[in-house]
């Protein structure tokens, strides 16, 4: 056989072998390896081409055409095999990643706000709507803000009544304590106002946690209060009564009858406890109001001149009202919750029943 015929035969063999192997390639990687093996720089076609150099120059173009035809045939076969495999691999992947959309989903349960937090939000919002600014103070207080400035001097019996949690302190240090009420926020906001060169009017609502060393069916060592006060020229008891009536009616979502009963608080003069007509029996008398038709809901009064003096506000020019309410108590009354402890046991069945997600 002549040299050229032998080369042609080699090329034909190569092509047959290549086309057969392309069909058997199992995936794109295998096919890529074949492409390199046949058409690559060190591939089989290249090694056949080495024989071309031995041919007489006149025959070279003839074999050249042959080589090109083989090359094209291989490349085309590779391309179409590749296209087929690509489709196959895609189908396999789709199959493997198939999602059964008929499976029922796993719903995620949303949490709800704790009823006390809900109550705090509702109450604060009502005052904010009336134009009161929201303020907060520290839960770790000192005696000055919690007692002295509120007209409760060292030996005052009211101090003992507050069942205070004190922190240990050396003699020189001012004793730190957990605030027993939110009234110290009155002192802090009034003082801040004066010290930064401001002056009344001031209208503030201060929600927050308070602490007393007290624990039984109706008392928890930590509970929540909302403190409200307003200082301006000519503030009177009538303003206090108007704000209370509006607030309580808005909170209970119905017209609420109120009554101010004379009382004593060191930081107000005059002072009054505020009763509302029982929301359960509408004042007829029931177990909740112990037959009286009234339930006590908060303490209030006109800010004592000594309190204004302690923060540098002239009580000859300005007057103010203040009140402080127990959040848990109002939430219990609004929702008919029978036991304070339900708020702190955090039984999710109770919380879910009470809860709104916001
Ligand atoms: N601070 C009082 C307490 O916790 C509640 C209170 C009563 C607040 C009368 C006031 C007020 O602002 O005027 O028992």
Boltz pocket constraint, residues with backbone or C-beta under 6 A from the ligand:
constraints:
  - pocket:
      binder: B
      contacts: [[A, 180], [A, 181], [A, 182], [A, 183], [A, 227], [A, 228], [A, 265], [A, 267], [A, 268], [A, 272], [A, 298], [A, 299], [A, 300], [A, 301], [A, 302], [A, 322], [A, 323], [A, 324], [A, 325]]
      max_distance: 6.0
